[in-house]
Amino acid sequence: MSLRTTGLSGAVLIFIFLITLPLDYLLASAFDGSVKKSLNHLLENNRDFKKSTADWKVARQNVRSASSAAFPSINFDGGFTRLGNIQSFSFDQDENDNEPPVELDVASENMYKATLSIQQQLFSGRVFGAIRVAKSYQQAADAQILVANNRLIRDYLTAYALAEMLSSIKDVNEQMVEYTRSHFEEAKLLHEIGATDNYALLRAEVEHLNSIPAYRESEKSYRAALSHLKLMLDLDESDILSIGSFDVWLEPQDDQELLYMRAERNRPEIVGAENIAEAYKRAIMVFRAGRLPSVSGFGNYERQNQWDLFSQKDIWNNSWTAGINIRIPIFNGYATSAQIQKGRLDYAKASEDESILKDAIRNEVQLANDDYIRSSADFEAWFRNVDLASEGFEIAQLRWSSGDGSELELRDARIALQSAKANLSRANFDKLRAKIELLFAIGLIENVVIIETQNNGK
């Protein structure tokens, strides 16, 4: 009887727990937040990247539109007319009036007409030059979509690393809350048996209360970082996102000049700037072609019915024409000269933009490499600092338990260990962020090698 009662009570408690859960939690779907899988999901579902993809597709359609001028233009015109009131007249064939007069219709009841025409541009510097300009813009658009892709990968990996860091700091603060609570409970027991004074009890309680706001603030920051990741992934806020720890592989490189060469070879921004400058250069040739003659061919084929008055039947007539049109520009004011001069200025500006961009990327590579070297040294220092702080805290615990150490000494050692762990998490994030920035700077972020170390279920 007791076992049945216990089982029934347990079932009731489980039922109450389920019905008190928020509806959003029950309906929420779990999303695998491993870096590799979520990164693939990001590139397929991120809304900003979808807009960049649409712009890229528009650029490709512009090339098709410009290229259409080099293809023949074929048109078909057809017409049908039905006459509801056809005029007729009498025609007397017999002068002796032995035969009745013949009724003749002056038109056909149904009239048909069809025309097939074709036009082909045979020579035009403007048309074929415009195609080359459009292709340069297409190549620039291809580079721009890679720029958007690389920036999205960089931003997402950085945001992911930030969320992982905040998760670690939250865990450190949570451990601190649990430890200070345990220490406060221990202090109360010691106070009850007279082994400690009121001041020590008060300090333990204050230390515990002070640890709670830090934990709540770290939890708030972590939730905000998760929300940002969900927004980038186009997930619902109620979806459960689990993230893990990761690292990225970076080949050590001491030769700064080799990093510059990699950046100039791999950065799509440089490819885009080069094609933009090439497009302006080709546009000058298009403007110059306005002074050249253009040649086009044409042909027409027509078929229509024609009413024969005497036979009173339709006769089908076929006709065709073919020829060549030559257009020679003689004088259009100074419009062509102005276009050429404007094109030269645009090309000069684009060339300067390309040069400025290359210098900016070289500076970006240098700063990213310096930041990586600094952050790596900082990480090693903080890693060693955590070991020392852990050792110091263990010594302080032993001294306090044996009565040789003070409460203040133990508290300082505990705070030093907490700060060291938090600083190690920040240093780890700083190092990972610097590696991501360096991979982006030298143009290798698209093929980044991700090393997932663990999944902490956060």
C-alpha positions in Angstrom: 0.0 0.0 0.0 2.9 2.3 0.8 4.6 1.7 -2.6 1.4 2.4 -4.5 0.9 5.7 -2.6 4.5 6.7 -3.2 4.1 5.9 -6.9 0.9 7.9 -7.2 2.4 10.9 -5.4 5.3 10.8 -7.8 3.1 10.7 -10.8 1.0 13.7 -9.5 4.2 15.7 -8.9 5.4 15.0 -12.4 2.0 16.0 -13.9 2.0 19.2 -11.9 5.6 20.0 -13.0 4.6 19.5 -16.7 1.5 21.6 -16.6 3.3 24.5 -14.9 6.0 24.6 -17.6 5.7 27.6 -20.0 4.0 26.7 -23.2 6.9 28.2 -25.2 9.3 25.8 -23.5 7.1 22.8 -24.3 6.7 23.8 -28.0 10.4 24.9 -28.4 12.5 22.9 -30.8 16.1 21.9 -30.1 18.7 23.2 -32.5 22.1 21.5 -32.9 24.4 24.4 -32.2 27.7 22.7 -33.0 29.9 25.2 -34.9 30.1 23.3 -38.2 26.4 22.5 -38.5 25.2 25.9 -37.3 27.6 27.6 -39.8 26.1 25.7 -42.7 22.6 26.6 -41.4 23.8 30.3 -41.2 24.9 30.5 -44.8 21.6 29.1 -46.0 19.2 31.0 -43.7 20.8 34.3 -42.7 18.6 37.1 -44.0 21.3 39.7 -44.7 23.2 37.1 -46.7 20.1 36.3 -48.7 19.9 40.0 -49.6 23.5 39.9 -50.7 22.8 36.8 -52.8 19.9 38.6 -54.5 22.1 41.6 -55.4 24.6 39.1 -56.9 21.9 37.5 -59.0 20.8 40.9 -60.2 24.3 41.6 -61.4 24.4 38.4 -63.4 21.0 39.3 -65.0 22.5 42.7 -65.9 25.2 40.9 -67.9 22.6 38.8 -69.7 20.6 42.0 -70.5 23.7 43.7 -71.9 24.7 40.6 -73.9 21.3 40.4 -75.5 22.3 43.3 -77.8 24.8 41.0 -79.6 22.1 38.5 -80.4 19.6 38.8 -83.3 16.2 40.3 -82.7 13.4 38.3 -84.2 9.8 39.4 -84.2 6.6 38.0 -85.6 3.6 40.1 -86.4 0.3 38.5 -87.3 -3.1 40.1 -88.2 -6.6 38.9 -88.9 -9.5 41.0 -90.1 -13.1 39.9 -90.6 -15.3 42.1 -92.7 -18.9 42.0 -91.6 -20.3 44.1 -94.5 -18.7 43.3 -97.8 -19.6 45.5 -100.7 -20.5 44.0 -104.1 -21.7 45.1 -107.5 -23.4 43.5 -110.5 -21.6 42.8 -113.7 -23.6 42.1 -116.8 -21.7 39.7 -119.1 -24.4 39.4 -121.8 -25.4 42.5 -123.8 -28.6 40.8 -125.0 -29.8 40.3 -121.4 -30.2 36.6 -121.9 -28.1 35.9 -118.8 -28.7 37.5 -115.4 -25.9 39.8 -114.1 -23.1 38.4 -112.0 -22.7 39.6 -108.4 -19.1 40.3 -107.6 -17.7 40.9 -104.0 -15.0 43.6 -103.8 -13.2 42.0 -100.8 -12.6 38.8 -98.9 -14.6 38.1 -95.9 -11.4 37.0 -93.9 -8.1 38.8 -94.4 -4.8 37.4 -93.1 -1.3 38.9 -92.8 1.9 37.6 -91.2 5.3 39.2 -91.1 8.6 37.7 -89.8 11.4 40.2 -89.2 15.0 39.8 -88.0 17.6 42.4 -87.1 21.2 41.7 -86.3 23.9 44.0 -85.0 27.0 43.3 -87.2 29.3 45.9 -85.8 29.0 48.3 -82.9 31.8 49.3 -80.6 29.3 50.5 -78.0 27.3 47.3 -77.9 30.2 44.8 -77.7 32.1 47.1 -75.4 29.1 47.3 -73.0 29.1 43.5 -72.8 32.7 43.6 -71.6 31.9 46.3 -69.1 28.9 44.2 -67.8 31.2 41.2 -67.4 33.6 43.2 -65.3 30.8 44.2 -63.1 29.7 40.6 -62.8 33.1 39.6 -61.7 33.1 42.4 -59.2 29.7 41.1 -58.0 31.1 37.6 -57.7 33.8 39.0 -55.5 31.3 41.0 -53.4 29.3 37.9 -52.6 32.5 36.3 -51.3 33.1 39.4 -49.2 29.7 39.1 -47.7 30.2 35.4 -47.1 33.6 35.9 -45.4 32.3 38.7 -43.2 29.3 36.6 -42.1 31.6 33.7 -41.2 33.9 36.0 -39.3 31.1 37.7 -37.4 29.4 34.5 -36.6 32.5 32.7 -35.3 33.3 35.8 -33.2 29.8 36.0 -31.8 29.9 32.2 -31.1 33.2 32.5 -29.3 31.8 35.5 -27.3 28.8 33.4 -26.2 31.1 30.5 -25.2 33.2 32.9 -23.1 30.2 34.4 -21.4 29.0 30.9 -20.7 32.4 30.1 -19.0 32.2 33.3 -16.9 28.7 32.5 -15.9 29.8 29.1 -14.7 32.7 30.7 -12.8 30.3 33.1 -11.1 27.8 30.3 -10.5 30.5 28.2 -8.8 31.4 31.3 -6.7 27.8 31.6 -5.6 27.6 28.0 -4.6 31.0 28.2 -2.8 30.1 31.4 -0.8 26.7 29.8 0.1 28.5 26.7 1.4 31.0 28.9 3.2 28.1 31.0 4.7 26.3 27.8 5.9 29.6 26.6 7.4 30.1 29.9 9.1 26.6 29.7 10.6 27.3 26.3 12.1 30.6 27.5 13.5 28.9 30.5 15.0 26.2 28.4 16.6 28.9 26.3 18.4 30.9 29.4 19.3 33.8 28.6 17.1 33.6 31.9 15.2 32.5 35.5 16.0 29.7 37.7 14.6 32.1 39.6 12.4 33.2 36.4 10.6 29.6 35.4 10.1 28.7 38.8 8.8 31.6 38.8 6.3 30.6 35.4 5.0 27.0 36.5 4.5 28.1 39.7 2.8 30.5 37.8 0.5 27.7 35.4 -0.5 25.2 38.3 -1.2 27.9 40.1 -3.3 28.4 37.1 -5.5 24.8 36.9 -6.6 24.6 40.1 -8.6 27.8 39.2 -10.5 26.2 35.8 -11.4 22.9 37.4 -12.5 24.8 39.9 -14.7 26.9 37.2 -16.3 23.8 35.2 -17.0 22.1 38.2 -18.5 25.0 38.8 -20.8 25.1 35.1 -21.8 21.4 35.1 -22.7 21.9 38.2 -24.8 24.7 36.6 -26.7 22.5 33.5 -27.3 19.7 35.7 -28.6 22.2 37.4 -31.0 23.2 34.0 -32.3 19.6 33.0 -32.8 19.0 36.2 -34.7 21.9 35.5 -37.0 20.7 31.9 -37.6 17.1 33.1 -38.1 15.8 31.0 -35.3 12.9 31.7 -33.0 13.7 33.1 -29.6 12.0 30.1 -28.0 14.2 27.6 -29.8 16.7 25.8 -27.6 20.3 26.5 -28.8 23.1 24.5 -27.4 26.7 25.7 -28.0 30.1 24.1 -27.4 33.7 25.1 -27.2 35.8 25.3 -30.4 39.0 26.5 -31.8 40.3 27.3 -35.4 43.5 26.0 -37.0 46.0 28.7 -37.9 49.3 27.9 -39.5 52.1 29.7 -37.6 53.8 32.2 -39.9 56.6 34.5 -38.9 57.1 36.0 -42.4 55.0 39.2 -42.4 55.5 39.7 -46.2 54.2 36.2 -46.9 51.0 37.2 -45.0 50.7 40.3 -47.2 51.1 38.1 -50.4 48.4 35.7 -49.2 46.0 38.6 -48.5 46.6 40.2 -51.9 46.0 36.8 -53.6 43.0 35.7 -51.5 41.0 38.7 -50.5 37.9 39.1 -52.6 37.8 42.8 -51.9 40.9 43.3 -54.0 39.4 41.2 -56.8 36.3 43.3 -56.7 38.2 46.6 -56.7 40.3 45.4 -59.7 37.2 44.5 -61.7 35.5 47.8 -60.9 38.6 49.7 -62.2 38.6 47.4 -65.3 35.0 48.2 -65.9 35.7 52.0 -65.8 38.6 51.4 -68.2 36.4 49.5 -70.6 33.7 52.1 -70.3 36.2 54.6 -71.8 36.5 52.4 -74.9 32.7 52.3 -75.1 32.5 56.1 -75.1 35.2 56.3 -77.8 33.2 53.8 -79.9 30.5 56.4 -80.2 32.6 58.0 -82.9 32.8 54.9 -85.0 30.1 53.8 -87.5 27.7 51.0 -86.7 26.5 48.3 -89.1 23.4 46.2 -88.7 21.5 43.8 -91.0 17.8 43.3 -91.4 15.4 41.0 -93.1 11.6 40.7 -93.5 9.3 38.0 -94.8 5.6 38.7 -95.3 2.7 36.6 -96.4 -0.9 37.8 -96.8 -4.0 37.0 -98.8 -5.4 39.3 -101.5 -8.9 39.1 -103.0 -9.1 38.5 -106.8 -12.1 40.4 -108.1 -12.7 38.2 -111.2 -12.0 34.8 -109.8 -13.7 35.7 -106.5 -10.9 33.8 -104.6 -8.1 34.6 -102.3 -4.6 34.8 -103.8 -1.7 34.3 -101.4 1.2 36.7 -101.9 4.7 36.2 -100.4 7.3 39.0 -100.2 10.7 39.5 -98.6 13.3 42.2 -98.1 16.8 42.2 -96.8 19.4 44.9 -96.4 22.1 46.5 -94.4 21.9 49.7 -92.3 25.0 51.8 -91.8 25.0 54.6 -89.3 27.9 57.1 -89.3 28.1 59.7 -86.5 29.2 63.0 -87.8 28.7 65.5 -85.0 26.8 65.4 -81.7 28.2 68.4 -80.0 30.7 67.6 -77.4 28.8 64.8 -75.7 31.2 62.0 -76.7 34.3 64.0 -75.6 32.6 64.8 -72.2 31.8 61.1 -71.7 35.4 60.1 -72.5 36.8 62.7 -70.0 34.3 61.6 -67.4 35.2 58.0 -67.9 38.9 58.8 -67.5 38.2 60.5 -64.2 36.1 57.6 -63.0 38.9 55.2 -63.9 41.5 57.3 -62.1 39.3 57.4 -59.0 38.7 53.6 -59.1 42.5 53.0 -59.5 43.1 55.2 -56.4 40.4 53.3 -54.5 42.1 50.0 -55.5 45.5 51.3 -54.2 44.0 52.6 -51.0 42.2 49.3 -50.4 45.5 47.3 -50.8 47.3 49.6 -48.3 44.4 49.2 -45.9 44.5 45.4 -46.2 48.2 45.4 -45.6 47.7 47.5 -42.4 44.8 45.2 -41.4 47.0 42.1 -41.8 49.8 43.7 -39.7 47.4 44.7 -36.9 45.7 41.3 -36.9 49.0 39.5 -36.7 50.3 41.7 -33.9 47.0 41.2 -32.1 47.3 37.5 -32.4 50.9 37.5 -31.1 49.9 39.7 -28.1 46.7 37.7 -27.3 48.7 34.4 -27.5 51.2 35.7 -24.9 48.3 37.0 -22.7 46.6 33.6 -22.8 49.8 31.8 -21.7 50.2 34.3 -18.9 46.6 33.9 -17.6 46.8 30.1 -18.0 49.8 30.1 -15.7 48.1 32.6 -13.4 45.1 30.2 -12.9 47.5 27.5 -11.9 49.1 29.8 -9.3 45.8 31.1 -8.1 44.4 27.5 -7.7 47.5 26.5 -5.7 47.3 29.7 -3.5 43.6 29.0 -2.8 44.3 25.4 -1.8 47.0 26.6 0.6 44.7 29.3 2.0 42.0 26.6 2.6 44.4 24.4 4.5 45.7 27.3 6.6 42.1 28.4 7.4 41.0 24.9 8.3 44.0 24.4 10.6 43.4 27.8 12.2 46.7 29.3 11.0 45.1 31.4 8.3 42.5 34.2 8.6 39.1 34.6 7.0 40.4 37.6 5.0 43.3 35.5 3.6 40.9 32.8 2.4 38.5 35.4 0.9 41.3 37.1 -1.0 42.6 33.8 -2.4 39.1 32.8 -3.5 38.5 36.2 -5.2 41.9 35.9 -6.9 41.1 32.4 -8.2 37.7 33.6 -9.5 39.2 36.6 -11.2 42.0 34.5 -12.7 39.5 32.0 -14.2 37.3 34.8 -15.6 40.4 36.5 -17.1 41.5 33.2 -18.6 38.1 32.9 -20.3 38.5 36.4 -21.6 42.1 35.7 -22.8 41.0 32.6 -24.5 38.2 34.5 -26.3 40.7 37.3 -27.2 43.1 34.8 -28.7 40.4 33.0 -30.6 39.0 36.3 -31.9 42.5 37.3 -33.0 43.0 34.1 -34.9 39.6 34.6 -36.7 40.5 38.1 -37.6 43.9 37.1 -38.9 42.3 34.3 -41.0 39.9 36.9 -42.4 42.7 39.4 -43.0 44.7 37.0 -45.2 41.6 35.7 -47.0 41.4 32.2 -45.6 38.3 32.5 -43.4 36.1 30.9 -46.1 38.0 27.6 -45.7 38.5 27.9 -42.0 39.3 24.6 -40.2 37.1 24.3 -37.1 38.1 22.2 -34.2 35.2 21.5 -31.9 36.6 20.5 -28.5 33.5 19.7 -26.5 29.8 20.4 -26.2 28.9 21.8 -22.8 25.2 21.7 -23.3 24.7 25.3 -22.5 
